[in-house]
């Protein structure tokens, strides 16, 4: 029975009752009983209408939730594909390439953050559904879990980029030091024949050896940084099997 039909029945009942009450004796026990019964009937009609509106609102909210969750799920799936491609892409080999990845990922996080109002909206819509089914709850949980996982993976990727930057900077510094040592050693290919000059060369080589020893801390730090980078790369690729050929 539709809303209009229910209202028509209610209106007819009230009109008939009002007519009897107006025409009869107010002291008549039957009329007093009729008045009480009509009050109860109207209360029941009001309660039924309230429940009917709540049911309709719940159905509308469920339909709205379905539309919202579908759109949001598609957007998060696309973001997940993009992020997985970056997590599994070869590591950059120079600082310029790294900077490009940093800028690219900032744009990714900006787009991801733009979905935040949709995540909040779909949760709000779900709360407004009177009859929450397990299927609807599962859909919401799936989206919220993926949303949180995307941010966790994104933050891990940022940490990975930071570690790679440290390693690349360390490699540049170490490569410069090694090249300088190589040039100095190459300058001693032809040794002098006189003793005094040989002693000077010997002194220079001792100084060079001392410099190399002092740079050992840089090499050790580079090894530690490389280990941290490897750990983060492996952590960011949980589904990867076998060696990571870019490490």
DODRENMI-326081 format. One record per atom (N, C-alpha, C): residue number from 1; residue in three letters; atom name; x, y negated, z negated. Coordinates in steps of 0.2 Angstrom, whole numbers, m for minus. Layout:
N
     k     r    a       x       y       z
   NUM   ALA   CA       X       Y       Z
...
***
This chain:
247
     k     r    a       x       y       z
     1   UNK    N       4       6       0
     1   UNK   CA       0       0       0
     1   UNK    C       4      m6       0
     2   UNK    N       3     m11       5
     2   UNK   CA       7     m17       5
     2   UNK    C       5     m22       0
     3   UNK    N       9     m27       0
     3   UNK   CA       9     m33      m5
     3   UNK    C       2     m36      m4
     4   UNK    N       0     m38       3
     4   UNK   CA      m6     m41       4
     4   UNK    C     m12     m37       2
     5   UNK    N     m12     m31       3
     5   UNK   CA     m18     m27       2
     5   UNK    C     m18     m26      m6
     6   UNK    N     m13     m26     m10
     6   UNK   CA     m13     m26     m17
     6   UNK    C     m16     m32     m20
     7   UNK    N     m14     m38     m17
     7   UNK   CA     m17     m44     m19
     7   UNK    C     m24     m45     m18
     8   UNK    N     m26     m42     m12
     8   UNK   CA     m33     m43     m10
     8   UNK    C     m38     m39     m15
     9   UNK    N     m35     m33     m17
     9   UNK   CA     m39     m29     m22
     9   UNK    C     m39     m32     m29
    10   UNK    N     m33     m35     m31
    10   UNK   CA     m33     m39     m37
    10   UNK    C     m38     m45     m37
    11   UNK    N     m38     m48     m32
    11   UNK   CA     m42     m54     m31
    11   UNK    C     m49     m53     m32
    12   UNK    N     m51     m47     m28
    12   UNK   CA     m58     m45     m28
    12   UNK    C     m60     m43     m35
    13   UNK    N     m56     m39     m39
    13   UNK   CA     m57     m37     m46
    13   UNK    C     m58     m43     m50
    14   UNK    N     m54     m48     m50
    14   UNK   CA     m54     m54     m54
    14   UNK    C     m60     m58     m53
    15   UNK    N     m62     m58     m46
    15   UNK   CA     m68     m62     m44
    15   UNK    C     m74     m59     m47
    16   UNK    N     m75     m52     m46
    16   UNK   CA     m81     m49     m49
    16   UNK    C     m81     m49     m57
    17   UNK    N     m75     m49     m60
    17   UNK   CA     m75     m49     m67
    17   UNK    C     m77     m56     m70
    18   UNK    N     m74     m61     m66
    18   UNK   CA     m76     m68     m68
    18   UNK    C     m83     m70     m67
    19   UNK    N     m86     m67     m62
    19   UNK   CA     m93     m68     m61
    19   UNK    C     m97     m65     m66
    20   UNK    N     m96     m59     m68
    20   UNK   CA     m99     m56     m74
    20   UNK    C     m99     m59     m80
    21   UNK    N     m92     m62     m82
    21   UNK   CA     m91     m65     m88
    21   UNK    C     m95     m72     m88
    22   UNK    N     m95     m75     m82
    22   UNK   CA     m98     m82     m82
    22   UNK    C    m106     m81     m83
    23   UNK    N    m109     m76     m80
    23   UNK   CA    m116     m75     m81
    23   UNK    C    m118     m72     m87
    24   UNK    N    m114     m68     m90
    24   UNK   CA    m116     m64     m96
    24   UNK    C    m115     m68    m103
    25   UNK    N    m117     m65    m108
    25   UNK   CA    m117     m68    m115
    25   UNK    C    m110     m67    m118
    26   UNK    N    m106     m73    m119
    26   UNK   CA    m100     m72    m122
    26   UNK    C     m99     m67    m128
    27   UNK    N    m105     m67    m132
    27   UNK   CA    m105     m62    m138
    27   UNK    C    m106     m55    m136
    28   UNK    N    m107     m53    m130
    28   UNK   CA    m109     m47    m128
    28   UNK    C    m102     m42    m129
    29   UNK    N    m103     m37    m133
    29   UNK   CA     m97     m33    m134
    29   UNK    C     m94     m30    m127
    30   UNK    N     m98     m28    m123
    30   UNK   CA     m96     m25    m116
    30   UNK    C     m92     m30    m112
    31   UNK    N     m94     m37    m112
    31   UNK   CA     m91     m42    m109
    31   UNK    C     m84     m43    m112
    32   UNK    N     m84     m43    m119
    32   UNK   CA     m77     m44    m122
    32   UNK    C     m73     m38    m120
    33   UNK    N     m75     m32    m120
    33   UNK   CA     m71     m27    m118
    33   UNK    C     m69     m28    m111
    34   UNK    N     m73     m30    m106
    34   UNK   CA     m71     m31     m99
    34   UNK    C     m66     m36     m99
    35   UNK    N     m66     m42    m103
    35   UNK   CA     m61     m47    m103
    35   UNK    C     m54     m44    m105
    36   UNK    N     m54     m39    m110
    36   UNK   CA     m48     m36    m112
    36   UNK    C     m45     m32    m107
    37   UNK    N     m50     m28    m104
    37   UNK   CA     m48     m23     m99
    37   UNK    C     m45     m27     m93
    38   UNK    N     m48     m33     m91
    38   UNK   CA     m45     m37     m85
    38   UNK    C     m38     m40     m87
    39   UNK    N     m37     m42     m93
    39   UNK   CA     m31     m44     m95
    39   UNK    C     m26     m38     m94
    40   UNK    N     m27     m32     m96
    40   UNK   CA     m23     m27     m95
    40   UNK    C     m22     m25     m88
    41   UNK    N     m27     m25     m84
    41   UNK   CA     m26     m24     m77
    41   UNK    C     m22     m29     m74
    42   UNK    N     m22     m36     m75
    42   UNK   CA     m18     m41     m72
    42   UNK    C     m11     m40     m75
    43   UNK    N     m10     m38     m81
    43   UNK   CA      m3     m36     m83
    43   UNK    C       0     m31     m80
    44   UNK    N      m4     m25     m78
    44   UNK   CA      m1     m20     m75
    44   UNK    C       0     m22     m67
    45   UNK    N      m4     m26     m64
    45   UNK   CA      m3     m28     m58
    45   UNK    C       4     m32     m57
    46   UNK    N       5     m37     m62
    46   UNK   CA      11     m41     m63
    46   UNK    C      17     m36     m64
    47   UNK    N      17     m31     m68
    47   UNK   CA      22     m26     m69
    47   UNK    C      24     m23     m63
    48   UNK    N      18     m20     m59
    48   UNK   CA      19     m17     m53
    48   UNK    C      23     m21     m48
    49   UNK    N      21     m27     m47
    49   UNK   CA      23     m32     m42
    49   UNK    C      31     m33     m44
    50   UNK    N      32     m34     m50
    50   UNK   CA      39     m35     m52
    50   UNK    C      44     m29     m50
    51   UNK    N      41     m23     m51
    51   UNK   CA      45     m17     m50
    51   UNK    C      46     m17     m42
    52   UNK    N      40     m18     m38
    52   UNK   CA      40     m18     m31
    52   UNK    C      45     m23     m28
    53   UNK    N      46     m29     m31
    53   UNK   CA      51     m34     m29
    53   UNK    C      58     m32     m30
    54   UNK    N      59     m29     m36
    54   UNK   CA      65     m26     m38
    54   UNK    C      67     m21     m34
    55   UNK    N      63     m16     m32
    55   UNK   CA      64     m11     m27
    55   UNK    C      66     m13     m20
    56   UNK    N      62     m18     m18
    56   UNK   CA      64     m21     m12
    56   UNK    C      71     m25     m12
    57   UNK    N      72     m29     m17
    57   UNK   CA      78     m32     m18
    57   UNK    C      84     m27     m18
    58   UNK    N      83     m22     m21
    58   UNK   CA      88     m16     m22
    58   UNK    C      90     m14     m15
    59   UNK    N      84     m12     m11
    59   UNK   CA      85     m10      m4
    59   UNK    C      89     m15       0
    60   UNK    N      87     m21       0
    60   UNK   CA      90     m26       4
    60   UNK    C      98     m27       2
    61   UNK    N      99     m26      m5
    61   UNK   CA     106     m27      m7
    61   UNK    C     110     m21      m5
    62   UNK    N     107     m15      m5
    62   UNK   CA     110      m9      m2
    62   UNK    C     112     m10       5
    63   UNK    N     107     m13       9
    63   UNK   CA     109     m14      16
    63   UNK    C     114     m19      17
    64   UNK    N     114     m24      13
    64   UNK   CA     119     m29      13
    64   UNK    C     126     m27      11
    65   UNK    N     126     m22       6
    65   UNK   CA     132     m19       4
    65   UNK    C     135     m15       9
    66   UNK    N     130     m11      13
    66   UNK   CA     133      m7      18
    66   UNK    C     136     m11      24
    67   UNK    N     133     m16      26
    67   UNK   CA     136     m21      31
    67   UNK    C     143     m24      28
    68   UNK    N     143     m26      22
    68   UNK   CA     149     m29      20
    68   UNK    C     155     m24      19
    69   UNK    N     153     m18      16
    69   UNK   CA     158     m13      15
    69   UNK    C     161     m11      21
    70   UNK    N     157     m10      26
    70   UNK   CA     159      m8      33
    70   UNK    C     164     m13      36
    71   UNK    N     163     m19      36
    71   UNK   CA     167     m24      39
    71   UNK    C     174     m25      35
    72   UNK    N     173     m24      28
    72   UNK   CA     179     m25      24
    72   UNK    C     183     m19      25
    73   UNK    N     180     m13      25
    73   UNK   CA     184      m7      26
    73   UNK    C     188      m7      32
    74   UNK    N     185     m10      38
    74   UNK   CA     189     m10      44
    74   UNK    C     195     m15      44
    75   UNK    N     194     m21      40
    75   UNK   CA     199     m25      40
    75   UNK    C     205     m23      36
    76   UNK    N     203     m19      30
    76   UNK   CA     208     m16      26
    76   UNK    C     212     m11      30
    77   UNK    N     208      m7      34
    77   UNK   CA     212      m1      37
    77   UNK    C     217      m4      42
    78   UNK    N     215     m10      46
    78   UNK   CA     219     m13      50
    78   UNK    C     225     m16      47
    79   UNK    N     224     m19      41
    79   UNK   CA     230     m21      37
    79   UNK    C     235     m16      35
    80   UNK    N     232     m10      33
    80   UNK   CA     236      m4      31
    80   UNK    C     240      m2      37
    81   UNK    N     237      m1      43
    81   UNK   CA     241       1      49
    81   UNK    C     247      m4      50
    82   UNK    N     246     m10      50
    82   UNK   CA     251     m15      51
    82   UNK    C     256     m15      46
    83   UNK    N     255     m14      39
    83   UNK   CA     260     m13      34
    83   UNK    C     264      m7      34
    84   UNK    N     260      m1      36
    84   UNK   CA     264       5      37
    84   UNK    C     269       5      43
    85   UNK    N     267       1      48
    85   UNK   CA     272       0      53
    85   UNK    C     278      m3      51
    86   UNK    N     277      m8      47
    86   UNK   CA     283     m12      44
    86   UNK    C     287      m8      39
    87   UNK    N     284      m4      35
    87   UNK   CA     287       0      30
    87   UNK    C     291       5      34
    88   UNK    N     289       8      39
    88   UNK   CA     293      13      43
    88   UNK    C     297      11      48
    89   UNK    N     297       4      50
    89   UNK   CA     301       2      55
    89   UNK    C     309       2      52
    90   UNK    N     314       2      57
    90   UNK   CA     321       2      55
    90   UNK    C     322      m4      51
    91   UNK    N     327      m4      47
    91   UNK   CA     329     m10      43
    91   UNK    C     333     m15      47
    92   UNK    N     332     m21      46
    92   UNK   CA     336     m26      50
    92   UNK    C     343     m26      49
    93   UNK    N     347     m27      54
    93   UNK   CA     355     m27      53
    93   UNK    C     358     m33      53
    94   UNK    N     354     m39      53
    94   UNK   CA     357     m45      52
    94   UNK    C     352     m50      49
    95   UNK    N     355     m55      46
    95   UNK   CA     351     m60      42
    95   UNK    C     346     m64      46
    96   UNK    N     347     m65      53
    96   UNK   CA     342     m68      57
    96   UNK    C     336     m64      58
    97   UNK    N     337     m57      59
    97   UNK   CA     332     m53      60
    97   UNK    C     328     m52      53
    98   UNK    N     331     m52      48
    98   UNK   CA     328     m52      41
    98   UNK    C     324     m58      40
    99   UNK    N     326     m64      42
    99   UNK   CA     322     m70      41
    99   UNK    C     315     m69      45
   100   UNK    N     316     m67      51
   100   UNK   CA     310     m66      55
   100   UNK    C     305     m61      52
   101   UNK    N     307     m56      48
   101   UNK   CA     303     m51      45
   101   UNK    C     300     m55      39
   102   UNK    N     303     m59      35
   102   UNK   CA     301     m62      29
   102   UNK    C     295     m67      31
   103   UNK    N     296     m71      37
   103   UNK   CA     291     m75      39
   103   UNK    C     285     m71      41
   104   UNK    N     286     m66      45
   104   UNK   CA     281     m62      47
   104   UNK    C     276     m59      42
   105   UNK    N     280     m57      36
   105   UNK   CA     276     m54      31
   105   UNK    C     273     m59      27
   106   UNK    N     275     m65      26
   106   UNK   CA     272     m71      23
   106   UNK    C     265     m72      26
   107   UNK    N     265     m72      33
   107   UNK   CA     259     m73      37
   107   UNK    C     254     m67      35
   108   UNK    N     257     m61      35
   108   UNK   CA     253     m55      33
   108   UNK    C     249     m56      27
   109   UNK    N     253     m58      22
   109   UNK   CA     250     m59      15
   109   UNK    C     245     m64      15
   110   UNK    N     246     m69      19
   110   UNK   CA     241     m75      19
   110   UNK    C     234     m72      22
   111   UNK    N     235     m68      27
   111   UNK   CA     229     m65      30
   111   UNK    C     225     m60      25
   112   UNK    N     230     m56      22
   112   UNK   CA     227     m52      17
   112   UNK    C     223     m55      11
   113   UNK    N     226     m61       9
   113   UNK   CA     223     m65       3
   113   UNK    C     217     m68       5
   114   UNK    N     216     m69      12
   114   UNK   CA     210     m72      14
   114   UNK    C     204     m67      14
   115   UNK    N     205     m61      13
   115   UNK   CA     200     m56      12
   115   UNK    C     198     m56       5
   116   UNK    N     201     m59       0
   116   UNK   CA     199     m59      m7
   116   UNK    C     192     m61      m8
   117   UNK    N     189     m66      m5
   117   UNK   CA     182     m68      m6
   117   UNK    C     177     m62      m4
   118   UNK    N     179     m58       1
   118   UNK   CA     175     m53       3
   118   UNK    C     175     m47      m2
   119   UNK    N     181     m46      m5
   119   UNK   CA     181     m41     m10
   119   UNK    C     177     m42     m16
   120   UNK    N     177     m49     m18
   120   UNK   CA     173     m51     m23
   120   UNK    C     166     m51     m22
   121   UNK    N     164     m53     m15
   121   UNK   CA     157     m53     m13
   121   UNK    C     154     m46     m13
   122   UNK    N     158     m41     m11
   122   UNK   CA     155     m34     m10
   122   UNK    C     154     m31     m17
   123   UNK    N     159     m33     m22
   123   UNK   CA     158     m30     m29
   123   UNK    C     152     m34     m32
   124   UNK    N     151     m40     m30
   124   UNK   CA     145     m44     m33
   124   UNK    C     138     m41     m30
   125   UNK    N     138     m39     m24
   125   UNK   CA     133     m36     m21
   125   UNK    C     131     m29     m24
   126   UNK    N     136     m25     m25
   126   UNK   CA     135     m19     m28
   126   UNK    C     132     m19     m35
   127   UNK    N     134     m24     m39
   127   UNK   CA     131     m25     m45
   127   UNK    C     124     m27     m45
   128   UNK    N     122     m30     m40
   128   UNK   CA     115     m32     m39
   128   UNK    C     110     m26     m37
   129   UNK    N     113     m20     m35
   129   UNK   CA     109     m15     m33
   129   UNK    C     106     m11     m39
   130   UNK    N     100     m11     m39
   130   UNK   CA      97      m8     m45
   130   UNK    C      98       0     m45
   131   UNK    N      98       3     m40
   131   UNK   CA      99      11     m39
   131   UNK    C     105      12     m36
   132   UNK    N     111      12     m40
   132   UNK   CA     117      14     m37
   132   UNK    C     118      21     m37
   133   UNK    N     119      23     m30
   133   UNK   CA     120      30     m29
   133   UNK    C     128      32     m30
   134   UNK    N     129      38     m31
   134   UNK   CA     136      41     m31
   134   UNK    C     140      39     m24
   135   UNK    N     136      39     m18
   135   UNK   CA     139      38     m12
   135   UNK    C     141      31     m11
   136   UNK    N     137      26     m14
   136   UNK   CA     139      19     m14
   136   UNK    C     145      18     m18
   137   UNK    N     145      21     m24
   137   UNK   CA     150      20     m29
   137   UNK    C     157      22     m26
   138   UNK    N     156      28     m22
   138   UNK   CA     162      31     m19
   138   UNK    C     165      26     m14
   139   UNK    N     161      23     m10
   139   UNK   CA     163      18      m5
   139   UNK    C     166      12      m8
   140   UNK    N     163       9     m13
   140   UNK   CA     166       4     m17
   140   UNK    C     173       5     m20
   141   UNK    N     173      11     m23
   141   UNK   CA     180      13     m26
   141   UNK    C     185      14     m20
   142   UNK    N     183      17     m15
   142   UNK   CA     188      18      m9
   142   UNK    C     191      11      m7
   143   UNK    N     187       6      m6
   143   UNK   CA     189      m1      m4
   143   UNK    C     193      m4      m9
   144   UNK    N     191      m4     m15
   144   UNK   CA     195      m7     m21
   144   UNK    C     202      m4     m22
   145   UNK    N     202       3     m21
   145   UNK   CA     208       6     m22
   145   UNK    C     213       4     m16
   146   UNK    N     210       4     m10
   146   UNK   CA     214       2      m4
   146   UNK    C     217      m5      m5
   147   UNK    N     212      m9      m7
   147   UNK   CA     214     m16      m8
   147   UNK    C     220     m17     m13
   148   UNK    N     220     m13     m19
   148   UNK   CA     225     m13     m24
   148   UNK    C     232     m10     m21
   149   UNK    N     231      m5     m17
   149   UNK   CA     236      m1     m15
   149   UNK    C     240      m5      m9
   150   UNK    N     236      m9      m5
   150   UNK   CA     239     m14       0
   150   UNK    C     244     m19      m4
   151   UNK    N     241     m22      m9
   151   UNK   CA     245     m27     m13
   151   UNK    C     251     m24     m16
   152   UNK    N     251     m18     m19
   152   UNK   CA     256     m14     m22
   152   UNK    C     262     m13     m16
   153   UNK    N     260     m10     m11
   153   UNK   CA     264      m9      m5
   153   UNK    C     267     m15      m2
   154   UNK    N     263     m20      m2
   154   UNK   CA     266     m27       0
   154   UNK    C     271     m30      m4
   155   UNK    N     270     m29     m11
   155   UNK   CA     275     m32     m16
   155   UNK    C     282     m27     m15
   156   UNK    N     281     m21     m14
   156   UNK   CA     286     m16     m14
   156   UNK    C     290     m18      m7
   157   UNK    N     287     m20      m2
   157   UNK   CA     290     m22       4
   157   UNK    C     294     m28       3
   158   UNK    N     292     m33      m1
   158   UNK   CA     295     m39      m2
   158   UNK    C     302     m37      m6
   159   UNK    N     301     m33     m11
   159   UNK   CA     307     m31     m15
   159   UNK    C     312     m28     m10
   160   UNK    N     310     m24      m6
   160   UNK   CA     314     m21      m1
   160   UNK    C     318     m26       3
   161   UNK    N     314     m31       6
   161   UNK   CA     317     m36      10
   161   UNK    C     323     m40       6
   162   UNK    N     321     m41      m1
   162   UNK   CA     326     m44      m5
   162   UNK    C     332     m40      m6
   163   UNK    N     332     m34      m7
   163   UNK   CA     337     m30      m8
   163   UNK    C     341     m29      m1
   164   UNK    N     338     m29       4
   164   UNK   CA     342     m28      11
   164   UNK    C     345     m35      12
   165   UNK    N     342     m41      10
   165   UNK   CA     346     m47      11
   165   UNK    C     352     m47       7
   166   UNK    N     352     m45       1
   166   UNK   CA     358     m44      m4
   166   UNK    C     363     m40      m1
   167   UNK    N     361     m34       2
   167   UNK   CA     366     m30       5
   167   UNK    C     369     m33      12
   168   UNK    N     365     m36      16
   168   UNK   CA     367     m39      22
   168   UNK    C     372     m45      20
   169   UNK    N     370     m49      15
   169   UNK   CA     375     m55      13
   169   UNK    C     381     m52      10
   170   UNK    N     381     m47       6
   170   UNK   CA     387     m43       4
   170   UNK    C     391     m40       9
   171   UNK    N     388     m38      14
   171   UNK   CA     392     m35      20
   171   UNK    C     396     m40      24
   172   UNK    N     392     m46      25
   172   UNK   CA     395     m52      28
   172   UNK    C     402     m54      24
   173   UNK    N     401     m55      18
   173   UNK   CA     406     m57      13
   173   UNK    C     412     m52      14
   174   UNK    N     410     m45      13
   174   UNK   CA     415     m40      13
   174   UNK    C     419     m40      20
   175   UNK    N     415     m40      25
   175   UNK   CA     418     m40      32
   175   UNK    C     423     m45      33
   176   UNK    N     421     m51      30
   176   UNK   CA     426     m57      31
   176   UNK    C     432     m56      27
   177   UNK    N     432     m53      21
   177   UNK   CA     438     m52      17
   177   UNK    C     442     m46      20
   178   UNK    N     439     m41      23
   178   UNK   CA     443     m36      26
   178   UNK    C     446     m38      33
   179   UNK    N     442     m42      36
   179   UNK   CA     445     m45      43
   179   UNK    C     451     m50      41
   180   UNK    N     451     m53      35
   180   UNK   CA     457     m58      33
   180   UNK    C     463     m53      31
   181   UNK    N     461     m48      28
   181   UNK   CA     467     m43      26
   181   UNK    C     470     m40      32
   182   UNK    N     466     m38      37
   182   UNK   CA     468     m35      43
   182   UNK    C     473     m40      47
   183   UNK    N     471     m46      47
   183   UNK   CA     475     m51      51
   183   UNK    C     481     m52      47
   184   UNK    N     481     m52      41
   184   UNK   CA     488     m53      37
   184   UNK    C     492     m47      38
   185   UNK    N     489     m41      38
   185   UNK   CA     493     m35      39
   185   UNK    C     496     m34      46
   186   UNK    N     492     m37      51
   186   UNK   CA     494     m37      58
   186   UNK    C     500     m41      59
   187   UNK    N     501     m46      55
   187   UNK   CA     506     m51      55
   187   UNK    C     513     m48      53
   188   UNK    N     512     m43      50
   188   UNK   CA     519     m39      47
   188   UNK    C     521     m33      52
   189   UNK    N     518     m33      58
   189   UNK   CA     520     m28      62
   189   UNK    C     528     m28      64
   190   UNK    N     530     m33      65
   190   UNK   CA     538     m34      66
   190   UNK    C     541     m37      60
   191   UNK    N     544     m32      56
   191   UNK   CA     548     m35      50
   191   UNK    C     554     m38      51
   192   UNK    N     556     m43      47
   192   UNK   CA     563     m46      48
   192   UNK    C     568     m41      46
   193   UNK    N     574     m43      49
   193   UNK   CA     580     m38      48
   193   UNK    C     584     m40      42
   194   UNK    N     584     m47      40
   194   UNK   CA     588     m49      34
   194   UNK    C     584     m48      27
   195   UNK    N     588     m47      22
   195   UNK   CA     586     m45      16
   195   UNK    C     581     m50      13
   196   UNK    N     583     m56      13
   196   UNK   CA     579     m61      10
   196   UNK    C     572     m62      13
   197   UNK    N     572     m61      19
   197   UNK   CA     565     m61      23
   197   UNK    C     561     m55      21
   198   UNK    N     565     m49      21
   198   UNK   CA     561     m43      19
   198   UNK    C     558     m44      12
   199   UNK    N     562     m47       7
   199   UNK   CA     560     m48       0
   199   UNK    C     554     m52       0
   200   UNK    N     554     m57       5
   200   UNK   CA     548     m62       5
   200   UNK    C     542     m58       7
   201   UNK    N     543     m54      13
   201   UNK   CA     537     m50      15
   201   UNK    C     535     m45      10
   202   UNK    N     539     m42       6
   202   UNK   CA     537     m38       1
   202   UNK    C     533     m41      m5
   203   UNK    N     535     m47      m6
   203   UNK   CA     531     m51     m11
   203   UNK    C     524     m53      m8
   204   UNK    N     524     m55      m2
   204   UNK   CA     518     m56       1
   204   UNK    C     513     m50       1
   205   UNK    N     516     m44       2
   205   UNK   CA     512     m38       2
   205   UNK    C     509     m36      m5
   206   UNK    N     514     m38     m10
   206   UNK   CA     511     m37     m17
   206   UNK    C     506     m41     m18
   207   UNK    N     506     m47     m16
   207   UNK   CA     501     m52     m17
   207   UNK    C     494     m50     m14
   208   UNK    N     495     m47      m8
   208   UNK   CA     489     m45      m4
   208   UNK    C     486     m39      m7
   209   UNK    N     490     m35     m10
   209   UNK   CA     488     m29     m13
   209   UNK    C     484     m31     m20
   210   UNK    N     486     m36     m23
   210   UNK   CA     483     m39     m29
   210   UNK    C     476     m42     m27
   211   UNK    N     476     m45     m21
   211   UNK   CA     470     m48     m19
   211   UNK    C     465     m43     m17
   212   UNK    N     467     m37     m14
   212   UNK   CA     463     m32     m13
   212   UNK    C     460     m29     m19
   213   UNK    N     464     m28     m24
   213   UNK   CA     461     m25     m30
   213   UNK    C     456     m30     m34
   214   UNK    N     457     m36     m33
   214   UNK   CA     452     m41     m36
   214   UNK    C     446     m41     m32
   215   UNK    N     446     m39     m26
   215   UNK   CA     440     m38     m22
   215   UNK    C     436     m32     m23
   216   UNK    N     439     m27     m27
   216   UNK   CA     436     m21     m28
   216   UNK    C     429     m22     m31
   217   UNK    N     428     m27     m36
   217   UNK   CA     422     m28     m39
   217   UNK    C     416     m30     m34
   218   UNK    N     419     m33     m29
   218   UNK   CA     414     m35     m23
   218   UNK    C     411     m29     m20
   219   UNK    N     416     m24     m18
   219   UNK   CA     414     m18     m15
   219   UNK    C     410     m14     m20
   220   UNK    N     412     m13     m26
   220   UNK   CA     407     m10     m31
   220   UNK    C     400     m12     m31
   221   UNK    N     400     m19     m31
   221   UNK   CA     393     m22     m31
   221   UNK    C     389     m21     m25
   222   UNK    N     393     m21     m19
   222   UNK   CA     390     m19     m13
   222   UNK    C     387     m12     m13
   223   UNK    N     391      m7     m16
   223   UNK   CA     388       0     m16
   223   UNK    C     382       0     m20
   224   UNK    N     382      m3     m26
   224   UNK   CA     376      m3     m30
   224   UNK    C     370      m6     m27
   225   UNK    N     371     m12     m24
   225   UNK   CA     366     m15     m20
   225   UNK    C     363     m10     m14
   226   UNK    N     368      m7     m11
   226   UNK   CA     365      m2      m6
   226   UNK    C     361       3      m9
   227   UNK    N     363       6     m15
   227   UNK   CA     360      11     m18
   227   UNK    C     353       9     m20
   228   UNK    N     352       3     m22
   228   UNK   CA     345       0     m24
   228   UNK    C     341      m1     m18
   229   UNK    N     344      m3     m12
   229   UNK   CA     340      m4      m6
   229   UNK    C     338       3      m4
   230   UNK    N     342       8      m4
   230   UNK   CA     340      15      m2
   230   UNK    C     334      17      m6
   231   UNK    N     335      16     m13
   231   UNK   CA     330      18     m17
   231   UNK    C     323      15     m15
   232   UNK    N     323       9     m14
   232   UNK   CA     317       5     m12
   232   UNK    C     314       7      m6
   233   UNK    N     319       9      m1
   233   UNK   CA     316      11       6
   233   UNK    C     313      18       5
   234   UNK    N     316      22       1
   234   UNK   CA     313      29       0
   234   UNK    C     307      28      m3
   235   UNK    N     306      24      m8
   235   UNK   CA     300      23     m12
   235   UNK    C     294      20      m8
   236   UNK    N     296      16      m3
   236   UNK   CA     291      13       1
   236   UNK    C     289      17       7
   237   UNK    N     292      23       8
   237   UNK   CA     290      28      13
   237   UNK    C     289      35      10
   238   UNK    N     284      35       6
   238   UNK   CA     282      41       2
   238   UNK    C     281      47       6
   239   UNK    N     278      46      12
   239   UNK   CA     276      51      17
   239   UNK    C     282      54      22
   240   UNK    N     287      50      21
   240   UNK   CA     293      52      26
   240   UNK    C     296      58      24
   241   UNK    N     298      62      29
   241   UNK   CA     301      69      27
   241   UNK    C     308      69      31
   242   UNK    N     313      71      28
   242   UNK   CA     320      71      31
   242   UNK    C     323      65      29
   243   UNK    N     329      64      32
   243   UNK   CA     334      58      31
   243   UNK    C     331      52      34
   244   UNK    N     333      46      31
   244   UNK   CA     331      40      34
   244   UNK    C     337      37      38
   245   UNK    N     336      38      45
   245   UNK   CA     341      37      49
   245   UNK    C     344      29      49
   246   UNK    N     340      25      47
   246   UNK   CA     342      18      47
   246   UNK    C     345      16      40
   247   UNK    N     347      21      36
   247   UNK   CA     350      19      30
   247   UNK    C     358      21      31
***
